[in-house]
Amino acid sequence: YDAKYNGLSREVCPAEIPDALAGQIQDISVRIYKHLGCNGLVRMDYIDSPDGIYFLEVNIIPGMTNASLVPKMVRAAGMDITGFLTEIIENA
């Protein structure tokens, strides 16, 4: 709790990883999303280690508070959270 909500950890968004690795993870994510028949907003978590990429989970109800990753990702992408959520709702 303290790490997430009281500033005792550092979340980096977007991740500071090479473009090639980001592209690889995006490709894997698209395949998983389609294979599982996902719809709408999900968050996929990974660990990158020296011996490869490890897929951890699909979070089908990611948090939407200011401390959550999705709003941070939306802002990092230069998007407006209201516009982002409006598009999610309109495409539901």
PDB file of N, CA, C and O in Angstrom:
ATOM      1  N   TYR A   1       0.827  -1.191   0.000  1.00  0.00           N
ATOM      2  CA  TYR A   1       0.000   0.000   0.000  1.00  0.00           C
ATOM      3  C   TYR A   1       0.871   1.254   0.000  1.00  0.00           C
ATOM      4  O   TYR A   1       0.679   2.156  -0.815  1.00  0.00           O
ATOM      5  N   ASP A   2       1.835   1.298   0.930  1.00  0.00           N
ATOM      6  CA  ASP A   2       2.699   2.480   1.003  1.00  0.00           C
ATOM      7  C   ASP A   2       3.481   2.692  -0.286  1.00  0.00           C
ATOM      8  O   ASP A   2       3.656   3.825  -0.734  1.00  0.00           O
ATOM      9  N   ALA A   3       3.949   1.599  -0.878  1.00  0.00           N
ATOM     10  CA  ALA A   3       4.713   1.732  -2.126  1.00  0.00           C
ATOM     11  C   ALA A   3       3.849   2.343  -3.223  1.00  0.00           C
ATOM     12  O   ALA A   3       4.314   3.223  -3.948  1.00  0.00           O
ATOM     13  N   LYS A   4       2.625   1.903  -3.359  1.00  0.00           N
ATOM     14  CA  LYS A   4       1.759   2.368  -4.446  1.00  0.00           C
ATOM     15  C   LYS A   4       1.160   3.739  -4.175  1.00  0.00           C
ATOM     16  O   LYS A   4       1.186   4.613  -5.041  1.00  0.00           O
ATOM     17  N   TYR A   5       0.622   3.931  -2.980  1.00  0.00           N
ATOM     18  CA  TYR A   5      -0.170   5.132  -2.714  1.00  0.00           C
ATOM     19  C   TYR A   5       0.527   6.214  -1.910  1.00  0.00           C
ATOM     20  O   TYR A   5       0.036   7.342  -1.853  1.00  0.00           O
ATOM     21  N   ASN A   6       1.642   5.910  -1.297  1.00  0.00           N
ATOM     22  CA  ASN A   6       2.342   6.907  -0.488  1.00  0.00           C
ATOM     23  C   ASN A   6       3.721   7.257  -1.043  1.00  0.00           C
ATOM     24  O   ASN A   6       4.575   7.778  -0.326  1.00  0.00           O
ATOM     25  N   GLY A   7       3.923   6.968  -2.315  1.00  0.00           N
ATOM     26  CA  GLY A   7       5.132   7.415  -2.984  1.00  0.00           C
ATOM     27  C   GLY A   7       6.400   6.672  -2.644  1.00  0.00           C
ATOM     28  O   GLY A   7       7.488   7.210  -2.845  1.00  0.00           O
ATOM     29  N   LEU A   8       6.307   5.448  -2.132  1.00  0.00           N
ATOM     30  CA  LEU A   8       7.508   4.708  -1.760  1.00  0.00           C
ATOM     31  C   LEU A   8       8.044   3.841  -2.894  1.00  0.00           C
ATOM     32  O   LEU A   8       8.957   3.040  -2.695  1.00  0.00           O
ATOM     33  N   SER A   9       7.469   4.006  -4.082  1.00  0.00           N
ATOM     34  CA  SER A   9       7.981   3.312  -5.262  1.00  0.00           C
ATOM     35  C   SER A   9       7.979   4.300  -6.424  1.00  0.00           C
ATOM     36  O   SER A   9       7.425   5.395  -6.329  1.00  0.00           O
ATOM     37  N   ARG A  10       8.605   3.893  -7.511  1.00  0.00           N
ATOM     38  CA  ARG A  10       8.674   4.748  -8.692  1.00  0.00           C
ATOM     39  C   ARG A  10       8.130   3.979  -9.886  1.00  0.00           C
ATOM     40  O   ARG A  10       8.713   2.975 -10.298  1.00  0.00           O
ATOM     41  N   GLU A  11       7.030   4.438 -10.438  1.00  0.00           N
ATOM     42  CA  GLU A  11       6.481   3.841 -11.651  1.00  0.00           C
ATOM     43  C   GLU A  11       6.937   4.691 -12.826  1.00  0.00           C
ATOM     44  O   GLU A  11       6.798   5.914 -12.815  1.00  0.00           O
ATOM     45  N   VAL A  12       7.478   4.036 -13.829  1.00  0.00           N
ATOM     46  CA  VAL A  12       7.984   4.739 -15.002  1.00  0.00           C
ATOM     47  C   VAL A  12       7.033   4.467 -16.157  1.00  0.00           C
ATOM     48  O   VAL A  12       6.843   3.320 -16.562  1.00  0.00           O
ATOM     49  N   CYS A  13       6.443   5.523 -16.680  1.00  0.00           N
ATOM     50  CA  CYS A  13       5.467   5.384 -17.753  1.00  0.00           C
ATOM     51  C   CYS A  13       5.690   6.492 -18.768  1.00  0.00           C
ATOM     52  O   CYS A  13       5.562   7.671 -18.435  1.00  0.00           O
ATOM     53  N   PRO A  14       6.018   6.133 -19.993  1.00  0.00           N
ATOM     54  CA  PRO A  14       6.154   4.773 -20.507  1.00  0.00           C
ATOM     55  C   PRO A  14       7.447   4.125 -20.016  1.00  0.00           C
ATOM     56  O   PRO A  14       8.374   4.795 -19.561  1.00  0.00           O
ATOM     57  N   ALA A  15       7.472   2.816 -20.124  1.00  0.00           N
ATOM     58  CA  ALA A  15       8.642   2.057 -19.680  1.00  0.00           C
ATOM     59  C   ALA A  15       9.878   2.501 -20.457  1.00  0.00           C
ATOM     60  O   ALA A  15       9.802   2.794 -21.650  1.00  0.00           O
ATOM     61  N   GLU A  16      10.984   2.546 -19.783  1.00  0.00           N
ATOM     62  CA  GLU A  16      12.250   2.922 -20.417  1.00  0.00           C
ATOM     63  C   GLU A  16      12.910   1.662 -20.977  1.00  0.00           C
ATOM     64  O   GLU A  16      13.840   1.105 -20.394  1.00  0.00           O
ATOM     65  N   ILE A  17      12.393   1.237 -22.129  1.00  0.00           N
ATOM     66  CA  ILE A  17      12.893   0.017 -22.772  1.00  0.00           C
ATOM     67  C   ILE A  17      13.193   0.325 -24.234  1.00  0.00           C
ATOM     68  O   ILE A  17      12.657   1.284 -24.790  1.00  0.00           O
ATOM     69  N   PRO A  18      14.046  -0.483 -24.859  1.00  0.00           N
ATOM     70  CA  PRO A  18      14.345  -0.256 -26.276  1.00  0.00           C
ATOM     71  C   PRO A  18      13.090  -0.388 -27.149  1.00  0.00           C
ATOM     72  O   PRO A  18      12.172  -1.144 -26.830  1.00  0.00           O
ATOM     73  N   ASP A  19      13.072   0.358 -28.247  1.00  0.00           N
ATOM     74  CA  ASP A  19      11.924   0.330 -29.158  1.00  0.00           C
ATOM     75  C   ASP A  19      11.628  -1.080 -29.661  1.00  0.00           C
ATOM     76  O   ASP A  19      10.466  -1.463 -29.800  1.00  0.00           O
ATOM     77  N   ALA A  20      12.678  -1.848 -29.931  1.00  0.00           N
ATOM     78  CA  ALA A  20      12.478  -3.214 -30.438  1.00  0.00           C
ATOM     79  C   ALA A  20      11.732  -4.067 -29.416  1.00  0.00           C
ATOM     80  O   ALA A  20      10.839  -4.833 -29.779  1.00  0.00           O
ATOM     81  N   LEU A  21      12.094  -3.938 -28.145  1.00  0.00           N
ATOM     82  CA  LEU A  21      11.418  -4.694 -27.086  1.00  0.00           C
ATOM     83  C   LEU A  21       9.974  -4.219 -26.947  1.00  0.00           C
ATOM     84  O   LEU A  21       9.067  -5.036 -26.788  1.00  0.00           O
ATOM     85  N   ALA A  22       9.753  -2.909 -27.006  1.00  0.00           N
ATOM     86  CA  ALA A  22       8.387  -2.376 -26.920  1.00  0.00           C
ATOM     87  C   ALA A  22       7.542  -2.934 -28.060  1.00  0.00           C
ATOM     88  O   ALA A  22       6.400  -3.338 -27.840  1.00  0.00           O
ATOM     89  N   GLY A  23       8.082  -2.961 -29.258  1.00  0.00           N
ATOM     90  CA  GLY A  23       7.350  -3.503 -30.397  1.00  0.00           C
ATOM     91  C   GLY A  23       7.028  -4.974 -30.232  1.00  0.00           C
ATOM     92  O   GLY A  23       5.937  -5.424 -30.581  1.00  0.00           O
ATOM     93  N   GLN A  24       7.989  -5.727 -29.693  1.00  0.00           N
ATOM     94  CA  GLN A  24       7.779  -7.164 -29.461  1.00  0.00           C
ATOM     95  C   GLN A  24       6.654  -7.380 -28.444  1.00  0.00           C
ATOM     96  O   GLN A  24       5.793  -8.238 -28.640  1.00  0.00           O
ATOM     97  N   ILE A  25       6.666  -6.611 -27.375  1.00  0.00           N
ATOM     98  CA  ILE A  25       5.627  -6.744 -26.350  1.00  0.00           C
ATOM     99  C   ILE A  25       4.266  -6.317 -26.911  1.00  0.00           C
ATOM    100  O   ILE A  25       3.250  -6.938 -26.599  1.00  0.00           O
ATOM    101  N   GLN A  26       4.237  -5.275 -27.726  1.00  0.00           N
ATOM    102  CA  GLN A  26       2.981  -4.852 -28.346  1.00  0.00           C
ATOM    103  C   GLN A  26       2.430  -5.948 -29.256  1.00  0.00           C
ATOM    104  O   GLN A  26       1.230  -6.221 -29.240  1.00  0.00           O
ATOM    105  N   ASP A  27       3.294  -6.573 -30.041  1.00  0.00           N
ATOM    106  CA  ASP A  27       2.851  -7.661 -30.921  1.00  0.00           C
ATOM    107  C   ASP A  27       2.287  -8.833 -30.113  1.00  0.00           C
ATOM    108  O   ASP A  27       1.243  -9.386 -30.460  1.00  0.00           O
ATOM    109  N   ILE A  28       2.978  -9.204 -29.044  1.00  0.00           N
ATOM    110  CA  ILE A  28       2.516 -10.292 -28.180  1.00  0.00           C
ATOM    111  C   ILE A  28       1.154  -9.926 -27.573  1.00  0.00           C
ATOM    112  O   ILE A  28       0.246 -10.755 -27.516  1.00  0.00           O
ATOM    113  N   SER A  29       1.031  -8.680 -27.126  1.00  0.00           N
ATOM    114  CA  SER A  29      -0.215  -8.222 -26.500  1.00  0.00           C
ATOM    115  C   SER A  29      -1.387  -8.294 -27.460  1.00  0.00           C
ATOM    116  O   SER A  29      -2.478  -8.721 -27.083  1.00  0.00           O
ATOM    117  N   VAL A  30      -1.167  -7.877 -28.702  1.00  0.00           N
ATOM    118  CA  VAL A  30      -2.241  -7.936 -29.705  1.00  0.00           C
ATOM    119  C   VAL A  30      -2.671  -9.382 -29.928  1.00  0.00           C
ATOM    120  O   VAL A  30      -3.865  -9.669 -30.012  1.00  0.00           O
ATOM    121  N   ARG A  31      -1.708 -10.290 -30.025  1.00  0.00           N
ATOM    122  CA  ARG A  31      -2.045 -11.704 -30.242  1.00  0.00           C
ATOM    123  C   ARG A  31      -2.822 -12.274 -29.061  1.00  0.00           C
ATOM    124  O   ARG A  31      -3.803 -12.993 -29.254  1.00  0.00           O
ATOM    125  N   ILE A  32      -2.393 -11.962 -27.844  1.00  0.00           N
ATOM    126  CA  ILE A  32      -3.098 -12.449 -26.649  1.00  0.00           C
ATOM    127  C   ILE A  32      -4.506 -11.869 -26.596  1.00  0.00           C
ATOM    128  O   ILE A  32      -5.465 -12.594 -26.330  1.00  0.00           O
ATOM    129  N   TYR A  33      -4.636 -10.568 -26.848  1.00  0.00           N
ATOM    130  CA  TYR A  33      -5.933  -9.882 -26.828  1.00  0.00           C
ATOM    131  C   TYR A  33      -6.906 -10.569 -27.785  1.00  0.00           C
ATOM    132  O   TYR A  33      -8.040 -10.876 -27.418  1.00  0.00           O
ATOM    133  N   LYS A  34      -6.454 -10.804 -29.001  1.00  0.00           N
ATOM    134  CA  LYS A  34      -7.307 -11.453 -30.005  1.00  0.00           C
ATOM    135  C   LYS A  34      -7.603 -12.900 -29.635  1.00  0.00           C
ATOM    136  O   LYS A  34      -8.743 -13.349 -29.754  1.00  0.00           O
ATOM    137  N   HIS A  35      -6.591 -13.632 -29.188  1.00  0.00           N
ATOM    138  CA  HIS A  35      -6.765 -15.047 -28.846  1.00  0.00           C
ATOM    139  C   HIS A  35      -7.780 -15.229 -27.718  1.00  0.00           C
ATOM    140  O   HIS A  35      -8.586 -16.159 -27.745  1.00  0.00           O
ATOM    141  N   LEU A  36      -7.738 -14.343 -26.734  1.00  0.00           N
ATOM    142  CA  LEU A  36      -8.657 -14.449 -25.603  1.00  0.00           C
ATOM    143  C   LEU A  36     -10.019 -13.824 -25.889  1.00  0.00           C
ATOM    144  O   LEU A  36     -10.942 -13.953 -25.084  1.00  0.00           O
ATOM    145  N   GLY A  37     -10.152 -13.148 -27.032  1.00  0.00           N
ATOM    146  CA  GLY A  37     -11.421 -12.510 -27.370  1.00  0.00           C
ATOM    147  C   GLY A  37     -11.719 -11.304 -26.497  1.00  0.00           C
ATOM    148  O   GLY A  37     -12.877 -11.023 -26.190  1.00  0.00           O
ATOM    149  N   CYS A  38     -10.688 -10.599 -26.102  1.00  0.00           N
ATOM    150  CA  CYS A  38     -10.870  -9.417 -25.259  1.00  0.00           C
ATOM    151  C   CYS A  38     -11.636  -8.345 -26.018  1.00  0.00           C
ATOM    152  O   CYS A  38     -11.648  -8.314 -27.248  1.00  0.00           O
ATOM    153  N   ASN A  39     -12.275  -7.470 -25.252  1.00  0.00           N
ATOM    154  CA  ASN A  39     -13.024  -6.365 -25.816  1.00  0.00           C
ATOM    155  C   ASN A  39     -12.831  -5.167 -24.909  1.00  0.00           C
ATOM    156  O   ASN A  39     -12.877  -5.305 -23.686  1.00  0.00           O
ATOM    157  N   GLY A  40     -12.616  -3.997 -25.485  1.00  0.00           N
ATOM    158  CA  GLY A  40     -12.463  -2.796 -24.676  1.00  0.00           C
ATOM    159  C   GLY A  40     -11.085  -2.711 -24.043  1.00  0.00           C
ATOM    160  O   GLY A  40     -10.100  -3.216 -24.582  1.00  0.00           O
ATOM    161  N   LEU A  41     -11.039  -2.068 -22.899  1.00  0.00           N
ATOM    162  CA  LEU A  41      -9.784  -1.757 -22.221  1.00  0.00           C
ATOM    163  C   LEU A  41      -9.344  -2.888 -21.302  1.00  0.00           C
ATOM    164  O   LEU A  41     -10.102  -3.333 -20.441  1.00  0.00           O
ATOM    165  N   VAL A  42      -8.115  -3.346 -21.495  1.00  0.00           N
ATOM    166  CA  VAL A  42      -7.469  -4.281 -20.579  1.00  0.00           C
ATOM    167  C   VAL A  42      -6.040  -3.799 -20.384  1.00  0.00           C
ATOM    168  O   VAL A  42      -5.545  -2.983 -21.161  1.00  0.00           O
ATOM    169  N   ARG A  43      -5.382  -4.296 -19.356  1.00  0.00           N
ATOM    170  CA  ARG A  43      -3.961  -4.016 -19.159  1.00  0.00           C
ATOM    171  C   ARG A  43      -3.245  -5.348 -19.062  1.00  0.00           C
ATOM    172  O   ARG A  43      -3.681  -6.244 -18.339  1.00  0.00           O
ATOM    173  N   MET A  44      -2.137  -5.480 -19.796  1.00  0.00           N
ATOM    174  CA  MET A  44      -1.345  -6.705 -19.752  1.00  0.00           C
ATOM    175  C   MET A  44      -0.018  -6.400 -19.094  1.00  0.00           C
ATOM    176  O   MET A  44       0.631  -5.396 -19.388  1.00  0.00           O
ATOM    177  N   ASP A  45       0.373  -7.295 -18.191  1.00  0.00           N
ATOM    178  CA  ASP A  45       1.602  -7.099 -17.436  1.00  0.00           C
ATOM    179  C   ASP A  45       2.654  -8.115 -17.828  1.00  0.00           C
ATOM    180  O   ASP A  45       2.356  -9.286 -18.061  1.00  0.00           O
ATOM    181  N   TYR A  46       3.881  -7.652 -17.898  1.00  0.00           N
ATOM    182  CA  TYR A  46       5.022  -8.477 -18.301  1.00  0.00           C
ATOM    183  C   TYR A  46       6.210  -8.215 -17.400  1.00  0.00           C
ATOM    184  O   TYR A  46       6.294  -7.189 -16.725  1.00  0.00           O
ATOM    185  N   ILE A  47       7.126  -9.170 -17.406  1.00  0.00           N
ATOM    186  CA  ILE A  47       8.457  -8.984 -16.820  1.00  0.00           C
ATOM    187  C   ILE A  47       9.459  -9.280 -17.923  1.00  0.00           C
ATOM    188  O   ILE A  47       9.370 -10.306 -18.597  1.00  0.00           O
ATOM    189  N   ASP A  48      10.415  -8.372 -18.102  1.00  0.00           N
ATOM    190  CA  ASP A  48      11.507  -8.606 -19.051  1.00  0.00           C
ATOM    191  C   ASP A  48      12.711  -9.046 -18.235  1.00  0.00           C
ATOM    192  O   ASP A  48      13.135  -8.351 -17.311  1.00  0.00           O
ATOM    193  N   SER A  49      13.250 -10.189 -18.576  1.00  0.00           N
ATOM    194  CA  SER A  49      14.419 -10.701 -17.860  1.00  0.00           C
ATOM    195  C   SER A  49      15.472 -11.105 -18.881  1.00  0.00           C
ATOM    196  O   SER A  49      15.176 -11.177 -20.073  1.00  0.00           O
ATOM    197  N   PRO A  50      16.681 -11.366 -18.440  1.00  0.00           N
ATOM    198  CA  PRO A  50      17.744 -11.761 -19.372  1.00  0.00           C
ATOM    199  C   PRO A  50      17.402 -13.010 -20.200  1.00  0.00           C
ATOM    200  O   PRO A  50      17.918 -13.183 -21.304  1.00  0.00           O
ATOM    201  N   ASP A  51      16.536 -13.872 -19.669  1.00  0.00           N
ATOM    202  CA  ASP A  51      16.198 -15.083 -20.422  1.00  0.00           C
ATOM    203  C   ASP A  51      14.880 -14.981 -21.180  1.00  0.00           C
ATOM    204  O   ASP A  51      14.375 -15.994 -21.663  1.00  0.00           O
ATOM    205  N   GLY A  52      14.311 -13.779 -21.297  1.00  0.00           N
ATOM    206  CA  GLY A  52      13.127 -13.605 -22.124  1.00  0.00           C
ATOM    207  C   GLY A  52      12.043 -12.775 -21.476  1.00  0.00           C
ATOM    208  O   GLY A  52      12.185 -12.280 -20.358  1.00  0.00           O
ATOM    209  N   ILE A  53      10.961 -12.638 -22.211  1.00  0.00           N
ATOM    210  CA  ILE A  53       9.792 -11.879 -21.757  1.00  0.00           C
ATOM    211  C   ILE A  53       8.822 -12.855 -21.096  1.00  0.00           C
ATOM    212  O   ILE A  53       8.506 -13.908 -21.650  1.00  0.00           O
ATOM    213  N   TYR A  54       8.364 -12.491 -19.920  1.00  0.00           N
ATOM    214  CA  TYR A  54       7.382 -13.306 -19.211  1.00  0.00           C
ATOM    215  C   TYR A  54       6.063 -12.540 -19.142  1.00  0.00           C
ATOM    216  O   TYR A  54       5.993 -11.434 -18.607  1.00  0.00           O
ATOM    217  N   PHE A  55       5.018 -13.159 -19.697  1.00  0.00           N
ATOM    218  CA  PHE A  55       3.671 -12.606 -19.605  1.00  0.00           C
ATOM    219  C   PHE A  55       3.122 -12.973 -18.238  1.00  0.00           C
ATOM    220  O   PHE A  55       3.169 -14.139 -17.845  1.00  0.00           O
ATOM    221  N   LEU A  56       2.598 -11.989 -17.503  1.00  0.00           N
ATOM    222  CA  LEU A  56       2.080 -12.247 -16.163  1.00  0.00           C
ATOM    223  C   LEU A  56       0.565 -12.404 -16.132  1.00  0.00           C
ATOM    224  O   LEU A  56       0.049 -13.404 -15.632  1.00  0.00           O
ATOM    225  N   GLU A  57      -0.147 -11.412 -16.671  1.00  0.00           N
ATOM    226  CA  GLU A  57      -1.604 -11.461 -16.554  1.00  0.00           C
ATOM    227  C   GLU A  57      -2.273 -10.469 -17.480  1.00  0.00           C
ATOM    228  O   GLU A  57      -1.651  -9.535 -17.986  1.00  0.00           O
ATOM    229  N   VAL A  58      -3.570 -10.701 -17.687  1.00  0.00           N
ATOM    230  CA  VAL A  58      -4.445  -9.718 -18.308  1.00  0.00           C
ATOM    231  C   VAL A  58      -5.317  -9.180 -17.183  1.00  0.00           C
ATOM    232  O   VAL A  58      -6.032  -9.933 -16.522  1.00  0.00           O
ATOM    233  N   ASN A  59      -5.250  -7.885 -16.977  1.00  0.00           N
ATOM    234  CA  ASN A  59      -6.095  -7.256 -15.965  1.00  0.00           C
ATOM    235  C   ASN A  59      -7.312  -6.698 -16.693  1.00  0.00           C
ATOM    236  O   ASN A  59      -7.207  -5.708 -17.418  1.00  0.00           O
ATOM    237  N   ILE A  60      -8.466  -7.333 -16.502  1.00  0.00           N
ATOM    238  CA  ILE A  60      -9.668  -6.946 -17.247  1.00  0.00           C
ATOM    239  C   ILE A  60     -10.409  -5.771 -16.609  1.00  0.00           C
ATOM    240  O   ILE A  60     -11.315  -5.205 -17.222  1.00  0.00           O
ATOM    241  N   ILE A  61     -10.032  -5.401 -15.387  1.00  0.00           N
ATOM    242  CA  ILE A  61     -10.607  -4.220 -14.757  1.00  0.00           C
ATOM    243  C   ILE A  61      -9.484  -3.373 -14.160  1.00  0.00           C
ATOM    244  O   ILE A  61      -9.353  -3.271 -12.940  1.00  0.00           O
ATOM    245  N   PRO A  62      -8.674  -2.765 -15.036  1.00  0.00           N
ATOM    246  CA  PRO A  62      -7.564  -1.962 -14.525  1.00  0.00           C
ATOM    247  C   PRO A  62      -8.067  -0.720 -13.796  1.00  0.00           C
ATOM    248  O   PRO A  62      -9.103  -0.153 -14.143  1.00  0.00           O
ATOM    249  N   GLY A  63      -7.316  -0.314 -12.786  1.00  0.00           N
ATOM    250  CA  GLY A  63      -7.700   0.860 -12.002  1.00  0.00           C
ATOM    251  C   GLY A  63      -7.725   2.132 -12.825  1.00  0.00           C
ATOM    252  O   GLY A  63      -7.027   2.257 -13.831  1.00  0.00           O
ATOM    253  N   MET A  64      -8.535   3.068 -12.382  1.00  0.00           N
ATOM    254  CA  MET A  64      -8.665   4.339 -13.096  1.00  0.00           C
ATOM    255  C   MET A  64      -8.465   5.544 -12.177  1.00  0.00           C
ATOM    256  O   MET A  64      -8.870   6.653 -12.523  1.00  0.00           O
ATOM    257  N   THR A  65      -7.841   5.341 -11.002  1.00  0.00           N
ATOM    258  CA  THR A  65      -7.557   6.472 -10.127  1.00  0.00           C
ATOM    259  C   THR A  65      -6.304   7.187 -10.637  1.00  0.00           C
ATOM    260  O   THR A  65      -5.630   6.690 -11.539  1.00  0.00           O
ATOM    261  N   ASN A  66      -5.994   8.338 -10.068  1.00  0.00           N
ATOM    262  CA  ASN A  66      -4.785   9.060 -10.467  1.00  0.00           C
ATOM    263  C   ASN A  66      -3.530   8.251 -10.206  1.00  0.00           C
ATOM    264  O   ASN A  66      -2.519   8.452 -10.880  1.00  0.00           O
ATOM    265  N   ALA A  67      -3.569   7.336  -9.242  1.00  0.00           N
ATOM    266  CA  ALA A  67      -2.406   6.510  -8.929  1.00  0.00           C
ATOM    267  C   ALA A  67      -2.315   5.274  -9.817  1.00  0.00           C
ATOM    268  O   ALA A  67      -1.327   4.542  -9.759  1.00  0.00           O
ATOM    269  N   SER A  68      -3.336   5.034 -10.637  1.00  0.00           N
ATOM    270  CA  SER A  68      -3.372   3.840 -11.483  1.00  0.00           C
ATOM    271  C   SER A  68      -2.577   4.035 -12.768  1.00  0.00           C
ATOM    272  O   SER A  68      -2.304   5.159 -13.191  1.00  0.00           O
ATOM    273  N   LEU A  69      -2.212   2.902 -13.380  1.00  0.00           N
ATOM    274  CA  LEU A  69      -1.391   2.957 -14.588  1.00  0.00           C
ATOM    275  C   LEU A  69      -2.131   3.453 -15.826  1.00  0.00           C
ATOM    276  O   LEU A  69      -1.540   4.167 -16.636  1.00  0.00           O
ATOM    277  N   VAL A  70      -3.384   3.103 -15.998  1.00  0.00           N
ATOM    278  CA  VAL A  70      -4.088   3.482 -17.231  1.00  0.00           C
ATOM    279  C   VAL A  70      -4.124   5.002 -17.410  1.00  0.00           C
ATOM    280  O   VAL A  70      -3.754   5.472 -18.486  1.00  0.00           O
ATOM    281  N   PRO A  71      -4.547   5.799 -16.421  1.00  0.00           N
ATOM    282  CA  PRO A  71      -4.511   7.250 -16.619  1.00  0.00           C
ATOM    283  C   PRO A  71      -3.093   7.767 -16.900  1.00  0.00           C
ATOM    284  O   PRO A  71      -2.918   8.708 -17.675  1.00  0.00           O
ATOM    285  N   LYS A  72      -2.096   7.161 -16.279  1.00  0.00           N
ATOM    286  CA  LYS A  72      -0.708   7.564 -16.543  1.00  0.00           C
ATOM    287  C   LYS A  72      -0.324   7.249 -17.987  1.00  0.00           C
ATOM    288  O   LYS A  72       0.356   8.043 -18.638  1.00  0.00           O
ATOM    289  N   MET A  73      -0.758   6.096 -18.487  1.00  0.00           N
ATOM    290  CA  MET A  73      -0.450   5.724 -19.872  1.00  0.00           C
ATOM    291  C   MET A  73      -1.157   6.648 -20.856  1.00  0.00           C
ATOM    292  O   MET A  73      -0.585   7.028 -21.879  1.00  0.00           O
ATOM    293  N   VAL A  74      -2.399   7.010 -20.547  1.00  0.00           N
ATOM    294  CA  VAL A  74      -3.152   7.909 -21.418  1.00  0.00           C
ATOM    295  C   VAL A  74      -2.443   9.262 -21.489  1.00  0.00           C
ATOM    296  O   VAL A  74      -2.269   9.818 -22.573  1.00  0.00           O
ATOM    297  N   ARG A  75      -2.033   9.791 -20.334  1.00  0.00           N
ATOM    298  CA  ARG A  75      -1.330  11.073 -20.313  1.00  0.00           C
ATOM    299  C   ARG A  75       0.017  10.980 -21.028  1.00  0.00           C
ATOM    300  O   ARG A  75       0.396  11.898 -21.757  1.00  0.00           O
ATOM    301  N   ALA A  76       0.744   9.876 -20.824  1.00  0.00           N
ATOM    302  CA  ALA A  76       2.045   9.699 -21.475  1.00  0.00           C
ATOM    303  C   ALA A  76       1.903   9.637 -22.988  1.00  0.00           C
ATOM    304  O   ALA A  76       2.823  10.013 -23.715  1.00  0.00           O
ATOM    305  N   ALA A  77       0.754   9.163 -23.469  1.00  0.00           N
ATOM    306  CA  ALA A  77       0.501   9.090 -24.910  1.00  0.00           C
ATOM    307  C   ALA A  77       0.034  10.435 -25.458  1.00  0.00           C
ATOM    308  O   ALA A  77      -0.227  10.562 -26.654  1.00  0.00           O
ATOM    309  N   GLY A  78      -0.074  11.444 -24.581  1.00  0.00           N
ATOM    310  CA  GLY A  78      -0.499  12.768 -25.016  1.00  0.00           C
ATOM    311  C   GLY A  78      -1.990  12.880 -25.260  1.00  0.00           C
ATOM    312  O   GLY A  78      -2.452  13.773 -25.971  1.00  0.00           O
ATOM    313  N   MET A  79      -2.735  11.970 -24.665  1.00  0.00           N
ATOM    314  CA  MET A  79      -4.186  11.957 -24.862  1.00  0.00           C
ATOM    315  C   MET A  79      -4.886  12.584 -23.666  1.00  0.00           C
ATOM    316  O   MET A  79      -4.323  12.670 -22.574  1.00  0.00           O
ATOM    317  N   ASP A  80      -6.105  13.016 -23.882  1.00  0.00           N
ATOM    318  CA  ASP A  80      -6.962  13.560 -22.837  1.00  0.00           C
ATOM    319  C   ASP A  80      -7.793  12.415 -22.264  1.00  0.00           C
ATOM    320  O   ASP A  80      -8.383  11.649 -23.026  1.00  0.00           O
ATOM    321  N   ILE A  81      -7.853  12.283 -20.952  1.00  0.00           N
ATOM    322  CA  ILE A  81      -8.551  11.158 -20.328  1.00  0.00           C
ATOM    323  C   ILE A  81     -10.041  11.179 -20.674  1.00  0.00           C
ATOM    324  O   ILE A  81     -10.639  10.118 -20.857  1.00  0.00           O
ATOM    325  N   THR A  82     -10.644  12.350 -20.767  1.00  0.00           N
ATOM    326  CA  THR A  82     -12.071  12.425 -21.117  1.00  0.00           C
ATOM    327  C   THR A  82     -12.298  11.907 -22.529  1.00  0.00           C
ATOM    328  O   THR A  82     -13.218  11.123 -22.762  1.00  0.00           O
ATOM    329  N   GLY A  83     -11.474  12.337 -23.463  1.00  0.00           N
ATOM    330  CA  GLY A  83     -11.591  11.858 -24.838  1.00  0.00           C
ATOM    331  C   GLY A  83     -11.341  10.366 -24.945  1.00  0.00           C
ATOM    332  O   GLY A  83     -12.019   9.663 -25.694  1.00  0.00           O
ATOM    333  N   PHE A  84     -10.363   9.891 -24.191  1.00  0.00           N
ATOM    334  CA  PHE A  84     -10.040   8.461 -24.187  1.00  0.00           C
ATOM    335  C   PHE A  84     -11.237   7.645 -23.703  1.00  0.00           C
ATOM    336  O   PHE A  84     -11.626   6.665 -24.337  1.00  0.00           O
ATOM    337  N   LEU A  85     -11.816   8.056 -22.578  1.00  0.00           N
ATOM    338  CA  LEU A  85     -12.964   7.316 -22.023  1.00  0.00           C
ATOM    339  C   LEU A  85     -14.191   7.432 -22.916  1.00  0.00           C
ATOM    340  O   LEU A  85     -14.969   6.485 -23.023  1.00  0.00           O
ATOM    341  N   THR A  86     -14.370   8.575 -23.552  1.00  0.00           N
ATOM    342  CA  THR A  86     -15.496   8.744 -24.475  1.00  0.00           C
ATOM    343  C   THR A  86     -15.353   7.761 -25.639  1.00  0.00           C
ATOM    344  O   THR A  86     -16.333   7.142 -26.053  1.00  0.00           O
ATOM    345  N   GLU A  87     -14.148   7.621 -26.161  1.00  0.00           N
ATOM    346  CA  GLU A  87     -13.928   6.679 -27.252  1.00  0.00           C
ATOM    347  C   GLU A  87     -14.165   5.237 -26.808  1.00  0.00           C
ATOM    348  O   GLU A  87     -14.736   4.446 -27.559  1.00  0.00           O
ATOM    349  N   ILE A  88     -13.739   4.889 -25.606  1.00  0.00           N
ATOM    350  CA  ILE A  88     -13.968   3.540 -25.065  1.00  0.00           C
ATOM    351  C   ILE A  88     -15.478   3.269 -25.003  1.00  0.00           C
ATOM    352  O   ILE A  88     -15.943   2.208 -25.421  1.00  0.00           O
ATOM    353  N   ILE A  89     -16.232   4.233 -24.481  1.00  0.00           N
ATOM    354  CA  ILE A  89     -17.679   4.051 -24.335  1.00  0.00           C
ATOM    355  C   ILE A  89     -18.354   3.964 -25.702  1.00  0.00           C
ATOM    356  O   ILE A  89     -19.219   3.114 -25.910  1.00  0.00           O
ATOM    357  N   GLU A  90     -17.973   4.823 -26.620  1.00  0.00           N
ATOM    358  CA  GLU A  90     -18.609   4.836 -27.937  1.00  0.00           C
ATOM    359  C   GLU A  90     -18.310   3.565 -28.729  1.00  0.00           C
ATOM    360  O   GLU A  90     -19.101   3.171 -29.586  1.00  0.00           O
ATOM    361  N   ASN A  91     -17.188   2.928 -28.454  1.00  0.00           N
ATOM    362  CA  ASN A  91     -16.820   1.707 -29.185  1.00  0.00           C
ATOM    363  C   ASN A  91     -17.220   0.434 -28.456  1.00  0.00           C
ATOM    364  O   ASN A  91     -16.912  -0.666 -28.914  1.00  0.00           O
ATOM    365  N   ALA A  92     -17.900   0.573 -27.332  1.00  0.00           N
ATOM    366  CA  ALA A  92     -18.314  -0.594 -26.543  1.00  0.00           C
ATOM    367  C   ALA A  92     -19.455  -1.335 -27.220  1.00  0.00           C
ATOM    368  O   ALA A  92     -19.932  -2.343 -26.698  1.00  0.00           O
TER     369      ALA A  92
END
